[in-house]
């Protein structure tokens, strides 16, 4: 990695550093995700949302989002920005950053980095660092209609999103000897823990589990565990414990019902969230939220491009549509969010329209059309009266 790229990575991994011009003192901001500070772009009663289709199945999934929003009557317009994965130019990336800062919220597919060369930074990671999206939240809840080994799974994963092993600080000391730095800061650990406990209270949760490897990485993970444990003392109404990451994975596949809210560093969060998706039924069902003090970005839970199934009309659109429902909720469009969420839930649990990843025969379009049909049935009931089948009142 060149010195320029190394300096750039270091600057980005400490993006939340703010300088106080008094005696050269430097402090770390500890801002949580503040619902009141959301800088939404709202014009004439309609919201503008940044759309980053990404690669693989991303563009076709975004087409389904547009289609479903139109039938749901969601007052949302999209500002679409596409990346050229073969280009080394940064114009598209900074256009995306500017757009998200202007609109306050985005929905994205996974952006592929096709060239695996030293010094090249993942645009997905770079995006999270630039916008200080320090927290990634994924709600892993079982679908009764999907046959899995474990039932009644209901876990909220809170993942640190901007540092740890993803600081992208690597260098080759000598030929064949590479060092990779893991960055853990007290300030980021503290605001993540506080966010997790506040979320637990908001969602009526009872326990938070801190996931770590402090028995081996005594300084880095030790700091994370110590900081989160200290924050936990401020929330005596919430039970808390801690678990080593390897034991955590074993416990997840053995008895996932024991977990409620889980908080962990970046790499562990990547592993655990993918594992949890497998417990629920696969990568096509769950969505995730990237949250920072000002901005929010919504995406499928496992962050895969799905390149091998792109254009084949077999990709499961549920994850991206679930992300779009969470986006509507974030915008305060609760009616539209509930309308879409209920239509998705009915499609999975009652209608059981499954794509091949769920051992079904349906196409992507079949799933989307069924969701649209459920939306139309519900809006017809609300507008004209009649019986309601399968929807909550």
C-alpha positions as CSV (number, residue, x, y, z in Angstrom):
1,X,0.0,0.0,0.0
2,X,1.3,3.4,-0.9
3,X,1.9,6.1,1.7
4,X,-0.9,8.2,0.2
5,X,-3.4,5.3,0.4
6,X,-2.2,4.4,3.9
7,X,-2.7,8.0,5.1
8,X,-6.1,8.1,3.4
9,X,-7.2,4.9,5.2
10,X,-6.0,6.2,8.5
11,X,-7.8,9.5,8.0
12,X,-11.1,7.7,7.1
13,X,-11.0,5.3,10.0
14,X,-10.9,8.3,12.3
15,X,-13.5,10.2,10.4
16,X,-15.4,10.9,13.6
17,X,-12.5,12.9,15.1
18,X,-13.3,16.6,15.6
19,X,-10.7,19.2,16.6
20,X,-11.3,21.8,19.2
21,X,-9.2,24.9,18.6
22,X,-8.2,25.5,22.2
23,X,-4.8,24.5,23.4
24,X,-4.5,21.9,20.6
25,X,-7.0,19.6,22.4
26,X,-8.6,16.9,20.3
27,X,-11.7,15.0,21.3
28,X,-13.8,12.3,19.7
29,X,-17.4,13.0,19.0
30,X,-19.8,10.6,20.7
31,X,-22.9,11.5,18.7
32,X,-25.5,8.7,18.5
33,X,-28.1,8.4,15.8
34,X,-30.4,11.3,16.5
35,X,-33.9,11.0,15.0
36,X,-34.4,14.7,15.4
37,X,-31.4,15.7,13.3
38,X,-32.3,13.7,10.2
39,X,-31.6,16.1,7.2
40,X,-34.2,14.7,4.9
41,X,-34.8,16.2,1.5
42,X,-38.5,16.9,1.5
43,X,-40.0,18.8,-1.4
44,X,-43.7,19.3,-2.0
45,X,-44.5,16.5,0.4
46,X,-42.2,14.0,-1.3
47,X,-38.9,12.7,-0.1
48,X,-35.8,12.3,-2.2
49,X,-33.7,9.3,-1.5
50,X,-30.3,8.4,-2.9
51,X,-30.3,5.0,-4.7
52,X,-27.1,3.1,-5.3
53,X,-27.9,0.0,-7.3
54,X,-24.5,-1.5,-6.9
55,X,-23.5,-4.6,-8.9
56,X,-24.8,-8.1,-9.5
57,X,-28.5,-8.4,-8.7
58,X,-28.6,-4.8,-7.3
59,X,-30.0,-3.0,-10.3
60,X,-32.8,-5.5,-10.8
61,X,-33.7,-5.4,-7.1
62,X,-33.9,-1.6,-7.3
63,X,-36.3,-1.9,-10.2
64,X,-38.5,-3.9,-7.9
65,X,-38.3,-1.3,-5.2
66,X,-39.4,1.4,-7.6
67,X,-42.3,-0.8,-8.7
68,X,-43.5,-1.6,-5.3
69,X,-43.3,2.0,-4.0
70,X,-45.4,3.1,-7.0
71,X,-48.2,0.6,-6.1
72,X,-47.9,1.5,-2.4
73,X,-48.2,5.2,-3.2
74,X,-45.1,6.0,-1.2
75,X,-44.2,9.7,-1.6
76,X,-40.5,9.0,-2.5
77,X,-38.4,9.9,-5.5
78,X,-35.0,8.4,-6.1
79,X,-31.8,10.0,-7.1
80,X,-29.9,7.1,-8.7
81,X,-26.1,7.0,-8.9
82,X,-24.4,4.1,-10.5
83,X,-20.8,3.0,-10.0
84,X,-18.4,1.7,-12.7
85,X,-16.6,-1.1,-11.0
86,X,-13.9,-1.1,-13.7
87,X,-13.1,2.5,-13.2
88,X,-10.5,3.8,-10.8
89,X,-12.0,7.3,-10.9
90,X,-13.6,8.6,-7.7
91,X,-16.2,10.9,-9.4
92,X,-19.1,8.5,-8.9
93,X,-18.2,7.8,-5.3
94,X,-18.1,11.5,-4.3
95,X,-21.3,12.1,-6.3
96,X,-22.9,9.4,-4.1
97,X,-21.5,11.0,-0.9
98,X,-22.7,14.4,-1.9
99,X,-26.2,13.0,-2.7
100,X,-26.5,11.2,0.6
101,X,-25.4,14.3,2.5
102,X,-28.0,16.2,0.6
103,X,-30.9,13.7,1.0
104,X,-30.0,12.3,4.4
105,X,-30.9,8.7,3.5
106,X,-30.0,6.1,0.9
107,X,-30.8,2.5,-0.2
108,X,-28.0,0.5,-1.8
109,X,-26.9,-2.7,-3.3
110,X,-23.4,-4.1,-2.7
111,X,-20.7,-2.3,-4.7
112,X,-18.1,-4.6,-6.1
113,X,-14.4,-4.0,-6.0
114,X,-13.2,-6.1,-9.0
115,X,-9.5,-5.3,-8.7
116,X,-7.9,-6.9,-5.6
117,X,-4.8,-4.9,-5.5
118,X,-2.9,-3.3,-2.5
119,X,-4.0,0.2,-1.8
120,X,-7.5,-0.2,-3.3
121,X,-10.2,0.6,-0.7
122,X,-13.6,-1.0,-0.8
123,X,-16.1,1.6,-1.7
124,X,-18.6,0.0,0.7
125,X,-16.3,0.5,3.6
126,X,-15.2,4.0,2.4
127,X,-18.8,5.1,2.1
128,X,-19.5,4.1,5.8
129,X,-16.4,5.9,6.9
130,X,-17.1,9.1,5.0
131,X,-20.6,9.3,6.5
132,X,-19.6,8.1,9.9
133,X,-22.1,5.3,9.8
134,X,-20.8,3.8,13.0
135,X,-23.6,1.3,13.7
136,X,-25.0,-1.5,11.7
137,X,-28.2,-3.1,12.9
138,X,-29.8,-6.3,11.6
139,X,-33.0,-7.8,13.1
140,X,-32.9,-11.6,12.7
141,X,-36.4,-12.9,13.2
142,X,-37.8,-16.2,12.1
143,X,-40.5,-16.4,9.5
144,X,-43.0,-19.0,10.6
145,X,-43.6,-20.0,7.0
146,X,-40.0,-20.8,6.2
147,X,-38.8,-24.3,7.3
148,X,-35.6,-24.0,9.3
149,X,-33.8,-26.1,11.9
150,X,-34.4,-23.4,14.6
151,X,-37.8,-21.8,15.3
152,X,-38.6,-18.6,17.2
153,X,-35.3,-16.9,16.6
154,X,-35.5,-13.1,17.4
155,X,-32.0,-11.5,17.7
156,X,-31.0,-7.9,17.1
157,X,-27.3,-7.6,16.0
158,X,-25.5,-4.3,16.6
159,X,-22.2,-4.2,14.8
160,X,-19.4,-1.6,14.9
161,X,-19.2,-0.4,11.4
162,X,-16.2,1.9,10.8
163,X,-13.1,0.5,12.5
164,X,-11.6,-2.8,13.8
165,X,-10.1,-5.0,11.1
166,X,-11.9,-2.9,8.5
167,X,-9.7,0.1,9.2
168,X,-7.8,-1.1,6.1
169,X,-4.4,-0.3,7.5
170,X,-2.1,-2.9,6.0
171,X,1.5,-2.8,5.0
172,X,4.3,-5.1,4.0
173,X,7.3,-4.7,6.3
174,X,9.4,-7.0,4.3
175,X,8.8,-9.4,1.4
176,X,6.3,-12.0,2.6
177,X,5.7,-10.3,5.9
178,X,2.4,-8.3,6.2
179,X,1.0,-6.4,9.1
180,X,-2.7,-5.5,9.4
181,X,-3.8,-3.0,12.1
182,X,-6.9,-3.5,14.1
183,X,-8.2,-0.1,15.4
184,X,-10.5,0.0,18.5
185,X,-11.2,3.4,20.1
186,X,-12.9,4.0,23.4
187,X,-15.2,6.7,22.0
188,X,-16.5,4.6,19.1
189,X,-17.0,1.6,21.5
190,X,-18.8,3.8,24.0
191,X,-21.3,5.3,21.5
192,X,-21.9,1.9,19.9
193,X,-22.7,0.4,23.3
194,X,-24.9,3.3,24.3
195,X,-26.7,3.0,21.0
196,X,-27.2,-0.7,21.6
197,X,-28.6,-0.3,25.1
198,X,-30.9,2.6,24.0
199,X,-32.1,0.4,21.2
200,X,-32.8,-2.4,23.6
201,X,-34.9,-0.1,25.8
202,X,-36.8,1.2,22.7
203,X,-37.6,-2.3,21.5
204,X,-38.5,-3.7,24.9
205,X,-35.5,-6.1,25.0
206,X,-34.2,-7.6,28.2
207,X,-30.6,-8.6,27.6
208,X,-27.5,-7.4,25.8
209,X,-24.6,-9.8,25.0
210,X,-21.2,-8.3,24.4
211,X,-19.2,-10.5,21.9
212,X,-15.4,-10.3,22.0
213,X,-12.1,-12.1,21.9
214,X,-10.5,-10.4,24.9
215,X,-9.0,-13.6,26.1
216,X,-6.5,-13.4,23.2
217,X,-6.6,-9.8,22.0
218,X,-6.4,-8.4,25.5
219,X,-5.7,-4.7,24.6
220,X,-8.0,-4.1,21.6
221,X,-10.9,-6.4,22.4
222,X,-10.2,-5.8,26.1
223,X,-10.9,-2.1,25.6
224,X,-14.1,-2.9,23.7
225,X,-15.3,-5.2,26.5
226,X,-14.3,-2.9,29.2
227,X,-16.0,0.1,27.6
228,X,-19.2,-1.7,26.8
229,X,-19.4,-3.2,30.3
230,X,-19.0,0.3,31.8
231,X,-21.9,1.6,29.7
232,X,-24.0,-1.4,30.7
233,X,-23.8,-0.2,34.3
234,X,-25.8,2.9,33.3
235,X,-28.7,0.6,32.3
236,X,-29.5,-1.6,35.3
237,X,-32.9,-2.5,33.9
238,X,-31.2,-4.4,31.0
239,X,-29.4,-7.6,31.8
240,X,-26.0,-8.0,30.2
241,X,-23.3,-10.6,29.7
242,X,-20.4,-11.3,27.5
243,X,-19.3,-14.2,25.3
244,X,-16.2,-15.1,23.3
245,X,-16.8,-15.0,19.6
246,X,-15.9,-18.7,18.9
247,X,-18.2,-19.9,21.7
248,X,-20.8,-17.4,20.4
249,X,-20.9,-19.0,17.0
250,X,-21.3,-22.4,18.5
251,X,-24.1,-21.2,20.7
252,X,-25.8,-19.5,17.8
253,X,-26.1,-22.7,15.8
254,X,-27.0,-24.8,18.9
255,X,-29.5,-22.6,20.7
256,X,-30.0,-19.2,19.1
257,X,-33.1,-18.4,21.2
258,X,-30.8,-17.6,24.2
259,X,-29.7,-14.3,22.5
260,X,-31.6,-11.1,22.5
261,X,-29.4,-8.1,21.6
262,X,-25.8,-8.7,20.5
263,X,-23.1,-6.1,20.3
264,X,-19.8,-6.7,18.7
265,X,-16.9,-5.2,16.7
266,X,-16.7,-5.0,12.9
267,X,-15.3,-8.4,11.7
268,X,-17.2,-10.4,14.3
269,X,-20.4,-8.6,13.3
270,X,-19.8,-9.5,9.7
271,X,-19.4,-13.2,10.5
272,X,-22.3,-13.4,13.0
273,X,-24.8,-11.5,10.8
274,X,-24.1,-13.9,7.9
275,X,-24.4,-16.8,10.3
276,X,-27.7,-15.5,11.6
277,X,-29.1,-15.1,8.1
278,X,-28.4,-18.7,7.5
279,X,-30.4,-19.6,10.6
280,X,-33.4,-17.7,9.3
281,X,-33.4,-19.2,5.9
282,X,-30.6,-17.6,3.8
283,X,-29.3,-14.3,2.5
284,X,-32.4,-13.3,0.6
285,X,-34.6,-12.5,3.6
286,X,-33.0,-10.0,6.0
287,X,-32.0,-6.4,5.6
288,X,-29.7,-4.1,7.6
289,X,-29.4,-0.5,8.6
290,X,-26.2,1.6,8.6
291,X,-26.7,4.5,11.0
292,X,-24.7,7.5,11.9
293,X,-25.3,10.8,13.7
294,X,-26.9,12.3,10.6
295,X,-27.3,9.8,7.8
296,X,-28.8,6.4,7.3
297,X,-28.1,3.8,4.5
298,X,-30.3,0.7,4.1
299,X,-29.2,-2.5,2.3
300,X,-29.7,-6.3,2.2
301,X,-28.3,-8.0,5.4
302,X,-25.5,-10.1,4.0
303,X,-24.0,-7.5,1.6
304,X,-23.5,-9.9,-1.3
305,X,-23.6,-8.9,-4.9
306,X,-25.3,-12.1,-6.1
307,X,-23.3,-11.8,-9.3
308,X,-23.8,-15.5,-10.3
309,X,-27.6,-15.2,-10.4
310,X,-27.9,-11.7,-11.8
311,X,-30.3,-11.4,-14.7
312,X,-31.7,-14.9,-14.2
313,X,-35.0,-13.9,-12.5
314,X,-34.3,-16.2,-9.5
315,X,-32.9,-13.8,-6.9
316,X,-34.9,-13.4,-3.8
317,X,-36.1,-9.7,-3.7
318,X,-37.3,-9.9,-0.1
319,X,-34.1,-8.6,1.5
320,X,-34.0,-5.5,-0.6
321,X,-37.8,-4.9,-0.3
322,X,-37.4,-5.3,3.5
323,X,-34.6,-2.7,3.5
324,X,-36.9,-0.4,1.6
325,X,-39.7,-0.9,4.2
326,X,-37.2,0.0,7.0
327,X,-36.3,3.1,4.9
328,X,-40.0,4.1,4.8
329,X,-40.2,3.7,8.6
330,X,-37.0,5.8,9.0
331,X,-38.7,8.6,6.9
332,X,-41.7,8.5,9.2
333,X,-43.9,7.0,6.5
334,X,-45.3,4.4,8.9
335,X,-48.5,3.7,6.9
336,X,-46.5,2.8,3.8
337,X,-43.9,1.0,5.8
338,X,-46.5,-1.2,7.5
339,X,-48.3,-1.7,4.2
340,X,-45.2,-3.1,2.6
341,X,-44.0,-5.1,5.6
342,X,-47.4,-6.8,5.9
343,X,-47.5,-7.6,2.2
344,X,-44.0,-9.1,2.5
345,X,-44.9,-11.1,5.6
346,X,-48.1,-12.5,4.0
347,X,-46.2,-13.5,0.9
348,X,-43.7,-15.5,2.9
349,X,-45.8,-16.9,5.7
350,X,-49.2,-17.4,4.2
351,X,-48.9,-17.4,0.4
352,X,-45.5,-19.1,0.6
353,X,-44.2,-17.8,-2.7
354,X,-40.6,-18.9,-2.6
355,X,-37.6,-18.4,-4.9
356,X,-35.1,-21.3,-5.4
357,X,-32.9,-20.2,-2.4
358,X,-35.9,-21.2,-0.2
359,X,-36.4,-24.4,-2.1
360,X,-39.3,-22.9,-4.1
361,X,-40.1,-22.6,-7.8
362,X,-41.1,-19.0,-8.0
363,X,-39.3,-16.3,-9.9
364,X,-38.2,-12.9,-8.6
365,X,-41.1,-11.4,-10.5
366,X,-43.6,-13.9,-9.0
367,X,-42.6,-12.7,-5.5
368,X,-42.8,-9.0,-6.4
369,X,-46.2,-9.4,-8.1
370,X,-47.6,-11.3,-5.1
371,X,-46.4,-8.5,-2.8
372,X,-48.0,-5.9,-5.1
373,X,-51.2,-7.9,-5.2
374,X,-51.3,-8.0,-1.4
375,X,-50.8,-4.2,-1.3
376,X,-53.6,-3.7,-3.8
377,X,-55.9,-5.9,-1.7
378,X,-55.2,-4.0,1.5
379,X,-55.5,-0.5,-0.1
380,X,-58.8,-1.6,-1.7
381,X,-60.1,-2.7,1.7
382,X,-59.0,0.6,3.3
383,X,-60.4,2.8,0.5
384,X,-63.6,1.0,-0.3
385,X,-64.4,-1.2,2.6
386,X,-64.7,-5.0,2.7
387,X,-63.0,-7.9,4.4
388,X,-59.4,-8.0,5.4
389,X,-57.5,-11.3,5.0
390,X,-54.1,-11.6,6.7
391,X,-53.4,-8.0,7.4
392,X,-53.2,-6.4,10.8
393,X,-55.7,-3.7,11.7
